[in-house]
Amino acid sequence: MSRYTIFGHDACGFCRRAKQLLDEKGLEYRYVDIHKEGITKSALSQLIGKDVQTVPQIFLNKGYIGGFDDLTVSFSQ
């Protein structure tokens, strides 16, 4: 089964919206709070392979989707 992973933090409105969208669609996801886990934007950049300035950063399985806007676009295709 496909599984999403959202890297974000609790104060991020777009992170909350991404979780809400996946909940509404009934899709499973894992939420990783980068502040609680001690994950830096630099570490996220290394994982993704490009510079990261914002959250959420979203993956589907091991494939990188992008941010909240990219997630919403993926559902409209």
C-alpha positions in Angstrom: 0.0 0.0 0.0 1.2 3.5 -0.8 2.2 5.6 2.2 3.0 9.3 2.5 5.5 10.8 4.7 5.2 14.5 5.7 8.2 16.3 7.2 7.0 19.4 9.0 6.4 21.1 12.4 3.3 21.8 14.5 3.3 25.6 13.9 3.2 25.2 10.1 -0.3 25.8 8.6 0.6 24.1 5.3 1.7 21.0 7.3 -1.7 20.9 9.0 -3.4 21.3 5.7 -1.4 18.5 4.1 -2.4 16.2 7.0 -6.0 17.2 6.7 -6.0 16.6 2.9 -4.6 13.1 3.3 -7.1 12.4 6.2 -10.0 13.5 4.0 -8.8 11.2 1.2 -8.5 8.3 3.7 -4.8 7.9 2.9 -2.2 6.7 5.3 0.7 8.9 6.2 3.5 9.2 8.7 4.1 12.7 10.2 7.6 13.6 11.2 7.9 16.8 13.3 11.4 18.0 12.4 11.7 20.1 15.6 10.8 17.2 17.9 13.1 14.8 15.9 16.0 17.3 15.7 16.0 17.2 11.9 17.5 20.3 10.3 16.6 21.8 7.0 20.1 21.0 5.9 19.5 17.3 6.7 16.2 17.5 4.7 18.1 19.1 1.8 20.5 16.2 1.8 17.6 13.7 1.8 15.8 15.4 -1.0 18.8 16.4 -3.1 18.0 20.1 -3.3 17.9 23.1 -1.0 15.0 23.1 1.4 13.7 26.4 2.8 10.1 25.5 3.8 8.0 22.7 5.2 6.1 20.5 4.6 8.3 18.3 2.5 6.2 15.3 1.3 7.2 11.9 0.0 5.1 9.1 -1.5 6.8 5.9 -0.6 10.4 6.8 -1.4 9.5 9.3 -4.2 9.7 13.0 -3.5 6.5 14.9 -4.1 7.4 18.4 -2.9 5.4 20.8 -0.7 1.7 21.3 0.0 1.0 22.8 -3.4 2.7 19.9 -5.2 0.6 17.5 -3.1 -2.7 19.1 -4.2 -1.6 19.2 -7.8 -0.8 15.4 -7.6 -4.4 14.8 -6.8 -5.8 16.8 -9.7 -3.8 15.0 -12.4 
